[in-house]
Amino acid sequence: MEALIDMHSSPSSRGASGTLQTVMTPAPVIIDRDATLDQALAILENYGFRHLPVVECNRVIGILSDRDLRLSTAMLSSARRLRDRKGRKLPGAERVFEVMRAPVHCLPLDATPSQAARDMVAREIGAIPVVDGECLVGIVTETDLLRLFLERCRSSHGRCDDLTRYHMHQPLGCVVPEMSVEEALDALDRKIGHAGVVQDGRLVGIVAERDLRVGLARAMIKDARAQSEGRIEDVSMRVRQVMTERIVDIEPGTPLSCCAGRMLDAHISALPVSEDGLPVGILTQRDILEYFAAITRVA
């Protein structure tokens, strides 16, 4: 493994200048602070985005993530979450400004991808708006940097690659299908954000913190609806109701570039690691990003 990789030494199809301009999404889809959460949900679902810059007069004043929306809406429309069966109003956020994150960390157009990677790791964020002066011109995400890492590995013929075993988390934290989402959240390692779902010693699924929080939010909405109607209802959600059963796993000897490719192809952010048929750990998109941030430098 190379200790340091010169980001400018290997030109790629995305440009050799080594600035965010070569990797960012230009002219990103934006949203107004007064837009409804229903409008935000529609944009994220239609485009498949995870982050929306909130802009006023072309200045970034906030950012809205799918995680924020999951926590506040459970990915349900206002008609389904803010009204009971009789149409009576229930409490809850309705506008983007109520749930967006502010202030926002931005980077200038001439910043480097390695700077963006370091900032994402240090600040534990998944996207950074890119500005020219104070004007929004693009956005760079973890996925963009993961794609760049994969391209760099290919163009350097694996010189900047490494093996999963040196970066995965061990052991794999596990929950069971019948565990409540509340119990699973308590058991979850928040730094990893994912857990394996095991039944009879066999890995049957994977669950992310974002999935558990959707389940928790939906349970709270059901409970509020039941209380408004004077009913007592078991609203608990189980892990089996929110987990992903389609498992894409890897082995400890799998190169990180292969892991990045699988994550990008499957649109996932974590891969369980198995050895001899048994789950032994997990590798996340953030783990690869940390490695990428550590080995890159500005020429």
C-alpha positions in Angstrom: 0.0 0.0 0.0 1.3 3.5 -0.9 1.5 5.8 2.1 0.4 8.8 0.0 -1.1 9.2 -3.4 -0.6 12.4 -5.4 -4.1 13.4 -6.5 -2.7 15.2 -9.6 -0.4 12.4 -10.8 -3.0 10.2 -12.4 -5.4 12.0 -14.8 -8.8 10.5 -15.0 -11.8 11.0 -17.3 -13.2 13.4 -14.7 -10.3 15.8 -15.2 -6.8 16.3 -14.0 -7.1 19.7 -12.3 -7.7 18.2 -8.9 -10.4 20.6 -7.9 -14.0 20.1 -6.9 -15.1 21.4 -10.2 -14.1 18.0 -11.8 -16.1 15.9 -9.4 -19.0 17.9 -8.1 -22.6 17.9 -9.5 -22.9 21.3 -11.1 -26.1 23.5 -10.8 -27.7 21.1 -8.2 -31.4 20.9 -7.6 -32.3 23.2 -4.8 -35.3 24.0 -2.5 -36.7 27.0 -0.8 -36.9 27.3 3.0 -40.6 27.8 2.8 -41.3 24.7 0.6 -43.4 22.0 2.1 -41.8 18.7 3.3 -44.1 17.0 0.8 -42.4 18.9 -2.0 -39.0 18.0 -0.6 -40.0 14.3 -0.4 -41.1 14.4 -4.0 -37.8 15.9 -5.2 -35.7 13.3 -3.3 -37.8 10.4 -4.5 -38.0 11.6 -8.1 -34.2 12.3 -8.5 -32.8 9.8 -6.0 -30.9 12.4 -4.1 -30.0 12.3 -0.5 -29.3 16.0 0.0 -30.9 19.3 -1.0 -29.3 22.7 -0.6 -31.7 25.3 0.8 -31.1 28.5 -1.1 -32.2 32.1 -0.8 -31.1 34.6 -3.4 -28.6 32.0 -4.7 -26.9 31.8 -1.2 -26.9 28.6 0.7 -28.7 29.0 4.0 -29.3 25.4 4.9 -29.2 21.8 3.8 -31.9 19.1 3.9 -31.0 15.5 4.0 -33.1 12.4 3.5 -32.1 11.5 7.1 -33.8 14.8 8.3 -36.9 13.9 6.3 -37.0 10.4 7.6 -36.8 11.6 11.2 -39.5 14.2 10.7 -41.9 12.6 8.3 -41.1 8.8 8.2 -41.2 9.4 4.4 -45.0 9.8 4.6 -47.0 12.6 3.0 -48.6 15.2 5.2 -52.0 13.7 4.5 -50.9 10.4 6.0 -48.8 11.8 8.9 -50.5 15.0 10.0 -54.2 14.0 9.9 -56.1 11.4 11.9 -58.8 9.2 10.3 -61.4 12.0 10.9 -59.2 14.6 9.2 -58.2 16.3 12.4 -54.8 18.1 12.5 -51.9 16.3 14.3 -48.7 18.0 15.5 -45.6 17.9 13.2 -43.2 19.8 11.0 -44.6 21.0 7.6 -41.9 23.3 6.1 -38.3 22.8 5.1 -37.0 25.5 7.5 -38.3 23.5 10.4 -36.0 20.6 9.8 -33.1 21.8 7.7 -29.6 22.0 9.1 -28.0 25.4 9.4 -25.4 26.9 9.2 -23.9 24.9 6.4 -20.2 24.0 5.8 -19.4 25.0 2.2 -16.2 24.8 0.1 -14.9 27.0 -2.7 -14.8 25.9 -6.3 -11.0 25.6 -6.2 -10.9 23.3 -3.1 -9.6 19.8 -3.7 -11.4 16.5 -3.4 -9.0 15.4 -0.7 -10.1 18.5 1.3 -13.7 17.6 0.8 -13.0 14.0 2.0 -11.2 15.2 5.1 -14.0 17.7 5.9 -16.7 15.0 5.5 -14.9 12.6 7.8 -14.1 15.3 10.4 -17.6 16.8 10.4 -19.5 13.5 9.9 -21.4 14.9 7.0 -22.4 13.3 3.6 -22.4 16.3 1.3 -20.8 19.7 0.9 -22.2 22.6 -1.2 -19.6 24.2 -3.5 -19.6 28.0 -3.9 -18.1 30.6 -6.0 -17.9 33.6 -3.7 -21.3 33.3 -2.0 -23.1 31.8 -4.9 -24.0 28.1 -5.1 -22.4 26.4 -8.1 -22.4 22.7 -7.2 -22.5 20.0 -4.5 -20.1 17.2 -3.8 -21.2 14.0 -2.0 -19.7 10.9 -0.4 -20.8 9.0 -3.5 -18.9 11.4 -5.8 -15.7 10.9 -3.8 -16.3 7.1 -3.7 -16.5 7.2 -7.5 -13.3 9.2 -7.7 -11.5 6.8 -5.4 -12.5 3.9 -7.7 -11.3 5.8 -10.8 -8.0 6.6 -9.1 -7.5 2.9 -8.1 -8.1 1.9 -11.7 -5.9 4.6 -13.3 -3.1 3.8 -10.8 -3.5 0.0 -11.4 -4.3 -0.6 -7.8 -1.5 1.4 -6.4 -3.8 3.3 -4.0 -5.9 0.2 -3.1 -6.0 -1.7 0.1 -7.8 -4.7 1.6 -11.1 -4.7 3.5 -9.6 -6.5 6.6 -7.6 -3.4 7.5 -10.6 -1.1 7.5 -13.7 -3.0 8.5 -15.3 -2.9 11.9 -15.2 -6.0 14.0 -17.3 -7.8 15.2 -20.4 -7.2 13.2 -23.1 -5.8 15.6 -26.2 -7.9 15.3 -29.9 -7.7 16.1 -32.7 -10.2 15.6 -35.8 -9.8 13.3 -38.3 -9.7 16.2 -36.5 -7.0 18.2 -38.3 -3.7 18.4 -36.8 -0.8 16.5 -36.3 1.0 19.8 -34.2 -1.8 21.1 -32.3 -2.1 17.9 -31.5 1.7 18.0 -30.2 1.3 21.6 -28.0 -1.6 20.5 -26.7 0.1 17.3 -23.2 1.5 17.2 -24.0 5.0 15.9 -20.5 5.4 14.4 -21.2 2.5 12.1 -24.9 3.1 11.6 -25.7 -0.4 10.5 -26.3 -3.8 12.1 -26.6 -7.3 10.8 -29.9 -9.1 11.3 -29.2 -12.7 12.4 -31.6 -15.7 12.9 -30.4 -19.1 14.1 -26.8 -17.9 13.7 -27.3 -17.0 10.0 -27.2 -13.5 8.5 -30.6 -12.9 7.0 -30.5 -9.1 6.5 -29.0 -5.8 7.3 -30.6 -2.7 8.9 -29.4 0.9 8.9 -30.0 3.6 11.5 -32.1 5.5 8.9 -34.4 2.5 8.4 -34.8 2.1 12.2 -35.6 5.8 12.6 -38.3 5.6 9.8 -39.8 2.7 11.7 -39.7 4.7 15.0 -41.2 7.8 13.3 -44.1 5.7 11.8 -44.8 4.2 15.2 -45.0 7.6 16.8 -47.3 8.8 14.0 -49.6 5.8 14.5 -49.6 6.4 18.3 -50.5 10.1 17.9 -53.3 9.1 15.5 -54.6 6.5 17.9 -54.5 8.9 20.9 -56.4 11.6 19.0 -59.1 9.1 18.4 -59.2 7.8 22.0 -57.8 4.4 21.1 -55.1 2.3 22.6 -53.1 0.5 19.9 -49.9 -1.5 19.8 -47.8 0.6 17.5 -44.4 -1.0 17.9 -42.4 -1.8 14.8 -40.1 -4.7 14.5 -36.7 -5.0 12.8 -38.1 -7.4 10.2 -40.4 -4.7 9.0 -37.6 -2.3 8.1 -34.6 -4.4 7.3 -33.1 -5.1 3.9 -33.1 -8.8 3.1 -31.1 -8.5 -0.1 -27.5 -8.9 1.2 -24.4 -8.0 -0.8 -21.4 -9.2 1.2 -17.7 -9.3 0.9 -14.6 -11.2 2.3 -11.8 -9.7 4.4 -9.5 -10.0 1.4 -11.7 -8.0 -0.9 -9.9 -4.9 -2.3 -11.5 -1.6 -1.3 -11.9 -0.7 -4.9 -14.1 -3.7 -5.5 -16.1 -2.7 -2.4 -16.6 0.8 -3.7 -17.8 -0.6 -7.0 -20.3 -2.9 -5.3 -21.6 0.0 -3.2 -22.0 2.2 -6.3 -23.7 -0.5 -8.4 -26.1 -1.5 -5.6 -26.7 2.0 -4.3 -25.8 0.9 -0.7 -23.5 2.4 1.9 -22.4 -0.7 3.8 -21.3 -4.2 3.1 -21.3 -7.1 5.7 -18.0 -9.0 5.8 -18.2 -12.8 5.9 -15.5 -15.5 6.4 -16.2 -19.2 6.0 -19.9 -18.4 5.8 -20.0 -16.5 9.1 -20.5 -12.7 9.5 -17.3 -11.2 11.0 -17.5 -7.5 10.4 -18.8 -4.6 8.3 -17.3 -2.1 5.9 -19.1 1.3 5.3 -18.8 4.0 2.7 -17.4 6.2 5.4 -14.6 3.7 6.1 -13.4 3.9 2.4 -13.7 7.7 2.5 -11.5 7.9 5.7 -8.9 5.8 3.9 -9.2 8.0 0.8 -8.8 11.2 2.9 -5.7 9.7 4.6 -3.8 8.7 1.5 -4.4 11.8 -0.7 -2.5 15.0 -0.7 -2.3 18.2 -2.7 0.7 18.3 -5.1 
